């Protein structure tokens, strides 16, 4: 389904939010189903250093929150959510 693809350029930043490594790996596999190449995924432990305009995915226990970073200022990220992916 074409509407179930994540449009991105460069890297997709996956914020692990303290989830265990196996859960983060499952998230990577799930993102693959949405057209994200595993080589383009960068897992981050803290939501810092993420460039404006990129896609950031936050890993939660039962879903992934997909957002587009609009603005980064003084360590704060403004990234409106696009949609959720159920795990």
NUGUDREN-504197 format. One record per residue (C-alpha): residue in three letters; residue number from 1; x, y, z; chain. Coordinates in nm, 3 decimals. Each point is the difference from the previous one (the first is absolute). Example, Ala and Ser with C-alpha at 12.3 -4.5 7.8 and 13.67 -1.06 7.14 Angstrom:
! residues 2
R_ALA_1_1.230_-0.450_0.780_A
R_SER_2_0.137_0.344_-0.066_A
//
This chain:
! residues 87
R_UNK_1_0.000_0.000_0.000_A
R_UNK_2_0.157_0.323_-0.118_A
R_UNK_3_-0.153_0.210_0.280_A
R_UNK_4_0.177_-0.224_0.253_A
R_UNK_5_0.348_0.111_-0.099_A
R_UNK_6_0.220_0.242_0.190_A
R_UNK_7_0.136_0.269_-0.231_A
R_UNK_8_0.348_0.108_0.107_A
R_UNK_9_0.341_0.106_-0.124_A
R_UNK_10_0.326_-0.077_0.177_A
R_UNK_11_-0.034_-0.161_0.340_A
R_UNK_12_-0.302_-0.105_0.206_A
R_UNK_13_0.074_0.061_0.367_A
R_UNK_14_-0.143_-0.259_0.239_A
R_UNK_15_-0.021_0.124_0.357_A
R_UNK_16_0.010_-0.313_0.215_A
R_UNK_17_-0.153_0.177_0.305_A
R_UNK_18_0.151_-0.261_0.233_A
R_UNK_19_-0.152_-0.304_-0.171_A
R_UNK_20_0.199_-0.327_0.003_A
R_UNK_21_0.220_-0.086_-0.301_A
R_UNK_22_-0.232_-0.276_-0.126_A
R_UNK_23_-0.292_0.245_-0.006_A
R_UNK_24_0.210_0.252_-0.194_A
R_UNK_25_0.094_-0.276_-0.248_A
R_UNK_26_-0.369_-0.082_-0.045_A
R_UNK_27_-0.061_0.370_-0.066_A
R_UNK_28_0.268_-0.003_-0.273_A
R_UNK_29_-0.165_-0.301_-0.164_A
R_UNK_30_-0.340_0.172_0.019_A
R_UNK_31_0.143_0.314_-0.163_A
R_UNK_32_0.131_-0.222_-0.281_A
R_UNK_33_-0.362_-0.090_-0.076_A
R_UNK_34_-0.059_0.374_-0.050_A
R_UNK_35_0.280_0.040_-0.254_A
R_UNK_36_0.285_0.105_0.231_A
R_UNK_37_0.337_-0.160_-0.084_A
R_UNK_38_0.169_-0.139_0.312_A
R_UNK_39_0.325_0.171_-0.105_A
R_UNK_40_-0.179_0.337_0.021_A
R_UNK_41_-0.108_-0.053_0.362_A
R_UNK_42_0.200_0.167_0.274_A
R_UNK_43_-0.096_-0.100_0.353_A
R_UNK_44_0.040_0.279_0.256_A
R_UNK_45_-0.018_-0.024_0.379_A
R_UNK_46_-0.090_0.366_0.054_A
R_UNK_47_-0.199_0.224_-0.234_A
R_UNK_48_0.291_0.233_-0.079_A
R_UNK_49_0.200_0.082_-0.311_A
R_UNK_50_-0.289_-0.079_-0.232_A
R_UNK_51_-0.003_0.220_-0.312_A
R_UNK_52_-0.302_0.208_-0.102_A
R_UNK_53_-0.209_-0.158_-0.275_A
R_UNK_54_0.083_-0.359_0.088_A
R_UNK_55_-0.231_-0.276_0.116_A
R_UNK_56_0.025_-0.097_0.367_A
R_UNK_57_-0.168_-0.313_0.133_A
R_UNK_58_-0.055_-0.045_0.374_A
R_UNK_59_-0.022_-0.359_0.123_A
R_UNK_60_-0.274_-0.067_0.255_A
R_UNK_61_-0.109_-0.335_0.147_A
R_UNK_62_-0.292_-0.056_-0.241_A
R_UNK_63_0.056_0.241_-0.287_A
R_UNK_64_0.245_0.217_-0.191_A
R_UNK_65_-0.066_0.373_-0.020_A
R_UNK_66_0.111_0.139_-0.338_A
R_UNK_67_0.070_0.374_-0.008_A
R_UNK_68_0.166_0.255_-0.229_A
R_UNK_69_0.246_0.233_0.171_A
R_UNK_70_-0.104_0.358_-0.074_A
R_UNK_71_0.229_0.195_0.229_A
R_UNK_72_0.295_-0.062_0.230_A
R_UNK_73_0.092_0.275_0.243_A
R_UNK_74_0.213_-0.005_0.315_A
R_UNK_75_-0.035_-0.375_0.049_A
R_UNK_76_-0.376_-0.002_-0.059_A
R_UNK_77_-0.155_-0.178_-0.294_A
R_UNK_78_-0.334_0.099_-0.151_A
R_UNK_79_-0.117_-0.302_-0.198_A
R_UNK_80_-0.372_-0.029_-0.076_A
R_UNK_81_-0.119_-0.359_-0.010_A
R_UNK_82_-0.093_-0.132_-0.343_A
R_UNK_83_-0.147_-0.336_0.104_A
R_UNK_84_0.048_-0.305_0.224_A
R_UNK_85_0.101_-0.352_-0.099_A
R_UNK_86_-0.140_-0.277_0.220_A
R_UNK_87_0.257_-0.255_0.115_A
//
